[in-house]
Amino acid sequence: MSLEGLLNGILNFFTFVIFARVILSFIVPLMGARPHPIVISIASLVNQITEPILGPIRRILPSFGGMDFSPMVVLIILILLGEVVKAAL
């Protein structure tokens, strides 16, 4: 496996996990007071993976009335990093 393939794989993984976090943030509250334990486990794992990336961005961004735009900012950064990887290698 080439370095470019490895870096693209890592970037794609984080893109997928961030999209999963956004989707789960809408689904879990809709499940009511007692979501299924498997859904809770998946949401917890996704949060543990993404929080080290989203947390610092969230602290930098100003408050937008309860809306969290940190996933969008991180996705833009991941896209830009992907383009840099393509250009550099």
Secondary structure, DSSP 8 states (H G I E B T S, - for coil): --HHHHHHHHHHHHHHHHHHHHHHHHHHHHT-SS--HHHHHHHHHHHHHHHHHHHHHHHHS--BTTB--HHHHHHHHHHHHHHHHHHH-
